Amino acid sequence: MIESLTKLFAKGWMRTFTLRYYSADVEASWTFDDEGLVNPSLQIVYNRSLRINDEIHDENFWLYLSPQDAAAVGSVLTAWAESYGEKL
């Protein structure tokens, strides 16, 4: 899957995409936006609405990553997943 995503990014076909998660208590989305080629950075917007004791709590986070930052974060996330038996 990672190789397929890499090919789509390289061809410029997928500049922005969103992942969404829904459950009875949580609605979350992650939007990934490749902002440009001159000064490449990846913007990740995380939005979450969480229900705690029948109250809604909204959270919003913005991350901006250089290609080097994204590689470092990706390595850490991959290592964590592999420590629980996930294989890429």
PELIN-V986146 format. One record per helix or strand of 2 or more residues. SS is the DSSP state (H for helix, E for strand). FROM is the first residue (numbers start at 1). LEN is the number of residues. If there is no record, write none. Layout:
BEGIN
SS:FROM:LEN / SS:FROM:LEN
END
This chain:
BEGIN
H:2:9 / E:16:7 / E:26:9 / E:42:11 / E:55:11 / H:67:17
END
